[in-house]
Amino acid sequence: MVLSKGSGVMRRFSFLFYLILGLGIISLIPIQGNAEPSWVLDIEEFSPVLKDGPKPDRMARLEVGVEEIEESELPVLEEQEGFDERIRDPFEPLNRIFFHVNDRLYFWVLKPVATGYQKVLSEEVRKGVSNFFSNLATPIRLVNCILQANFKGAGLETLRFLINTPLGLFGFLDPAQKEFGIEKREEDLGQTLGVWGLGPAFYLEWPILGPSNLRDTLGFVGDLFLDPITYIPSPPLRIGLKTYDKVNETSLRIGEYEDFKKVVLDPYIAKREAYHQNRKYKIKERK
């Protein structure tokens, strides 16, 4: 009976893996009419004076100024261009649909539930619950520290677990951070793959799960095998714990998403680019 359940889980994981792999292959097919736009205008084409006659003094001074740019400034410009690089989004129409689904789920379901939950439990209790689930997910961070050859981080994660589990009431309290100054390492398999050179490929917006990319989706599936909740025999209990964790985390951040939407013109693009740059920063920080 247990074997059949395990086989069913593996079949679902295999189906998801091959589905993602197929999307990756499809994304490699060239898309007509999707070439990068040119941001450089030919000034001479729009000005007969510049095209046929002598160039004004200000243009000559401009050319001299360009030639005198120090070479030491060029790496800074290249670094800024790399930071501004956008992730590919070949499935944008579908991603936008899922974005609006997630948006409605937040305002119609998740936020009302989290708001009611917020009124029942104090912030200290809710932070304790967040600490408990974080402590439970230690194997994910620990293993990924090792896979990144970050052995100091792995040792500190081990210390945090050994301190917080008995002294912090199974992780509800965080004496490792408060008393010893040992900070949590935010690591996952998506970051590990990025540290070893695997790019994001393209952006994905998953229903319920939210923003991701091909690399981080594969990492998410891999991290499920390191998550102790995955091995709870009862599916309703597994889903219930994950849902409770999501509601609790949302109750600690109500208002952030609303403020984010108020200050951007296109929430989908802003969310996509914010996610991409945040993941790039985390991976670059580990290298």
C-alpha positions as CSV (number, residue, x, y, z in Angstrom):
1,M,0.0,0.0,0.0
2,V,2.8,2.4,0.9
3,L,4.7,1.4,-2.2
4,S,1.7,2.2,-4.4
5,K,1.4,5.6,-2.8
6,G,5.1,6.3,-3.3
7,S,4.8,5.3,-6.9
8,G,1.9,7.6,-7.5
9,V,3.9,10.5,-6.0
10,M,6.8,9.7,-8.2
11,R,4.6,9.5,-11.3
12,R,3.2,13.0,-10.6
13,F,6.8,14.4,-10.1
14,S,7.9,12.7,-13.3
15,F,4.9,14.2,-15.2
16,L,5.7,17.7,-13.9
17,F,9.4,17.3,-14.8
18,Y,8.8,16.2,-18.4
19,L,6.1,18.9,-18.8
20,I,8.6,21.6,-17.7
21,L,11.3,20.1,-19.9
22,G,8.9,20.1,-22.9
23,L,8.1,23.8,-22.3
24,G,11.9,24.5,-22.2
25,I,12.4,22.8,-25.6
26,I,9.4,24.7,-27.1
27,S,10.9,28.0,-25.8
28,L,14.1,27.4,-27.8
29,I,12.1,27.6,-31.1
30,P,12.7,31.0,-32.7
31,I,9.6,33.3,-32.5
32,Q,9.0,35.4,-35.5
33,G,8.7,39.1,-35.0
34,N,10.2,39.0,-31.5
35,A,13.6,40.5,-32.3
36,E,15.2,42.9,-29.9
37,P,14.3,46.5,-30.7
38,S,17.0,48.9,-31.7
39,W,17.4,51.8,-29.3
40,V,20.0,53.7,-31.4
41,L,18.6,56.2,-33.9
42,D,20.6,57.3,-36.9
43,I,20.6,61.1,-36.5
44,E,21.9,61.7,-40.0
45,E,18.9,59.9,-41.5
46,F,16.6,62.5,-39.9
47,S,18.8,65.6,-40.5
48,P,20.0,66.5,-44.1
49,V,22.2,69.2,-42.6
50,L,24.2,66.6,-40.6
51,K,24.1,64.1,-43.5
52,D,25.5,66.4,-46.2
53,G,27.1,69.4,-44.5
54,P,29.9,69.9,-41.9
55,K,29.1,68.8,-38.4
56,P,28.4,71.6,-35.8
57,D,30.9,72.3,-33.1
58,R,28.8,70.7,-30.4
59,M,28.8,67.4,-32.4
60,A,32.6,67.6,-32.7
61,R,32.9,68.2,-29.0
62,L,30.6,65.3,-28.3
63,E,32.8,62.9,-30.4
64,V,35.9,64.1,-28.6
65,G,34.2,63.6,-25.3
66,V,33.3,60.0,-26.2
67,E,36.8,59.2,-27.2
68,E,38.1,60.5,-23.9
69,I,36.0,58.2,-21.8
70,E,38.4,56.3,-19.5
71,E,38.5,52.6,-19.9
72,S,38.1,52.1,-16.2
73,E,34.5,53.3,-16.5
74,L,33.5,50.7,-19.0
75,P,33.2,47.7,-16.6
76,V,30.8,49.8,-14.5
77,L,28.6,50.4,-17.5
78,E,28.7,46.7,-18.5
79,E,27.8,45.7,-14.9
80,Q,24.8,48.0,-15.0
81,E,23.7,46.6,-18.3
82,G,23.9,43.1,-16.9
83,F,21.8,44.2,-13.9
84,D,19.1,45.7,-16.2
85,E,18.9,42.5,-18.3
86,R,15.4,41.2,-18.5
87,I,14.3,37.6,-18.3
88,R,12.7,36.0,-21.4
89,D,9.0,35.6,-21.2
90,P,7.8,33.6,-24.2
91,F,4.6,32.5,-22.4
92,E,3.6,36.0,-21.3
93,P,-0.1,35.7,-22.4
94,L,-0.5,32.5,-20.3
95,N,1.6,33.9,-17.5
96,R,-0.6,37.0,-17.3
97,I,-3.7,34.8,-17.0
98,F,-2.2,33.0,-14.1
99,F,-1.0,36.3,-12.6
100,H,-4.6,37.6,-12.6
101,V,-5.8,34.3,-11.1
102,N,-3.3,34.6,-8.3
103,D,-4.2,38.3,-7.8
104,R,-7.9,37.4,-7.4
105,L,-7.1,34.5,-5.1
106,Y,-5.2,36.8,-2.9
107,F,-7.9,39.5,-2.6
108,W,-10.9,37.1,-2.6
109,V,-9.6,34.2,-0.5
110,L,-6.1,34.5,1.1
111,K,-6.3,38.1,2.4
112,P,-9.7,37.7,4.0
113,V,-8.7,34.5,5.7
114,A,-5.3,35.9,6.8
115,T,-7.0,39.1,8.1
116,G,-9.4,37.1,10.3
117,Y,-6.5,34.9,11.5
118,Q,-4.5,38.0,12.3
119,K,-7.3,39.2,14.6
120,V,-7.3,35.9,16.5
121,L,-3.6,35.5,17.2
122,S,-1.1,38.0,18.3
123,E,1.9,38.9,16.1
124,E,4.3,37.2,18.5
125,V,2.4,33.9,18.2
126,R,2.3,34.2,14.4
127,K,6.0,34.9,14.3
128,G,6.5,31.8,16.5
129,V,4.6,29.7,14.0
130,S,6.7,31.1,11.2
131,N,9.8,30.2,13.1
132,F,8.5,26.6,13.6
133,F,8.0,26.0,9.9
134,S,11.4,27.6,9.1
135,N,13.1,25.3,11.6
136,L,11.2,22.3,10.1
137,A,12.6,23.3,6.6
138,T,16.2,23.2,7.9
139,P,17.1,20.2,5.7
140,I,16.4,22.2,2.5
141,R,18.8,25.0,3.5
142,L,21.4,22.6,5.0
143,V,21.7,20.3,2.0
144,N,21.8,23.3,-0.4
145,C,24.6,24.9,1.6
146,I,26.5,21.7,1.1
147,L,25.7,21.5,-2.6
148,Q,27.0,25.0,-3.0
149,A,30.2,24.1,-1.1
150,N,29.2,26.6,1.6
151,F,30.3,24.4,4.5
152,K,30.4,27.3,6.9
153,G,26.7,27.9,6.1
154,A,25.9,24.3,6.5
155,G,27.6,24.2,9.9
156,L,25.7,27.3,11.1
157,E,22.4,25.8,9.9
158,T,23.1,22.6,11.9
159,L,23.9,24.7,15.0
160,R,20.7,26.6,14.5
161,F,18.7,23.4,14.4
162,L,20.4,21.9,17.4
163,I,19.8,25.0,19.4
164,N,16.3,26.0,18.4
165,T,14.7,22.6,18.5
166,P,15.3,21.8,22.2
167,L,15.8,25.3,23.6
168,G,13.3,27.1,21.3
169,L,10.4,24.7,21.8
170,F,10.8,22.9,18.4
171,G,11.7,26.2,16.7
172,F,8.8,28.4,17.9
173,L,11.5,30.6,19.5
174,D,14.8,31.6,17.8
175,P,17.4,31.7,20.6
176,A,20.1,30.8,18.0
177,Q,19.6,34.3,16.4
178,K,18.7,36.3,19.5
179,E,21.2,34.8,22.0
180,F,24.1,33.7,19.7
181,G,23.6,35.9,16.6
182,I,23.4,32.9,14.2
183,E,21.4,34.1,11.2
184,K,19.3,31.8,9.0
185,R,20.7,31.0,5.5
186,E,18.1,31.5,2.8
187,E,19.1,28.7,0.4
188,D,17.2,26.5,-2.1
189,L,17.9,24.3,-5.0
190,G,17.1,27.0,-7.5
191,Q,19.8,29.1,-6.1
192,T,22.2,26.1,-6.0
193,L,21.6,25.5,-9.7
194,G,22.2,29.2,-10.4
195,V,25.5,29.2,-8.4
196,W,26.8,26.3,-10.6
197,G,25.9,28.3,-13.8
198,L,22.4,27.2,-14.8
199,G,20.5,30.2,-16.1
200,P,16.8,31.0,-15.4
201,A,15.8,30.2,-19.1
202,F,12.4,31.9,-19.0
203,Y,9.8,33.3,-16.6
204,L,6.9,31.3,-15.3
205,E,3.9,32.4,-13.2
206,W,2.4,29.3,-11.6
207,P,-1.2,29.2,-10.2
208,I,-1.1,29.5,-6.4
209,L,2.7,29.1,-6.3
210,G,3.3,32.5,-7.9
211,P,6.4,33.7,-9.8
212,S,9.2,31.4,-10.8
213,N,11.3,30.4,-13.8
214,L,12.3,27.1,-15.4
215,R,15.4,26.7,-13.2
216,D,13.6,27.6,-9.9
217,T,10.7,25.4,-10.8
218,L,13.0,22.4,-11.2
219,G,14.6,23.5,-7.9
220,F,11.2,23.7,-6.2
221,V,10.4,20.1,-7.2
222,G,13.8,18.9,-6.0
223,D,13.4,20.7,-2.6
224,L,10.1,18.8,-2.1
225,F,12.2,15.7,-1.5
226,L,14.1,17.5,1.3
227,D,11.0,18.9,2.9
228,P,9.9,16.8,5.9
229,I,6.2,17.7,5.3
230,T,6.4,15.8,2.0
231,Y,6.8,12.5,3.9
232,I,3.7,12.9,6.1
233,P,1.5,9.9,5.1
234,S,-1.8,11.8,5.1
235,P,-2.3,14.0,1.9
236,P,-5.0,16.2,3.7
237,L,-2.6,16.8,6.5
238,R,0.2,17.7,4.2
239,I,-2.0,20.2,2.3
240,G,-3.4,21.5,5.5
241,L,0.1,22.3,6.9
242,K,1.2,24.0,3.7
243,T,-2.0,26.0,3.6
244,Y,-1.7,27.0,7.2
245,D,1.9,28.1,6.7
246,K,0.9,30.2,3.7
247,V,-2.0,31.9,5.6
248,N,0.3,32.6,8.6
249,E,3.0,34.1,6.4
250,T,0.5,36.3,4.6
251,S,-0.9,37.6,7.9
252,L,2.6,39.0,8.7
253,R,2.8,40.9,5.4
254,I,-0.7,42.2,4.7
255,G,-0.5,45.5,2.9
256,E,2.8,44.9,1.2
257,Y,1.3,43.6,-2.1
258,E,-1.4,46.4,-2.1
259,D,1.3,49.1,-1.7
260,F,3.4,47.4,-4.5
261,K,0.4,47.6,-6.9
262,K,-0.2,51.3,-6.1
263,V,3.2,52.4,-7.3
264,V,3.7,50.5,-10.5
265,L,2.1,51.0,-13.9
266,D,2.0,47.3,-14.9
267,P,2.0,45.0,-11.8
268,Y,2.7,41.9,-13.9
269,I,5.9,43.3,-15.5
270,A,7.0,44.9,-12.2
271,K,6.5,41.6,-10.3
272,R,8.3,39.6,-13.0
273,E,11.3,42.0,-13.0
274,A,11.4,42.3,-9.2
275,Y,11.5,38.5,-8.9
276,H,14.2,38.1,-11.6
277,Q,16.5,40.8,-10.1
278,N,16.0,39.4,-6.6
279,R,17.0,35.9,-7.6
280,K,20.0,37.3,-9.6
281,Y,21.1,39.1,-6.5
282,K,20.8,36.1,-4.2
283,I,22.8,33.9,-6.6
284,K,25.5,36.5,-7.2
285,E,25.8,36.9,-3.5
286,R,26.6,33.2,-3.1
287,K,29.3,33.1,-5.8
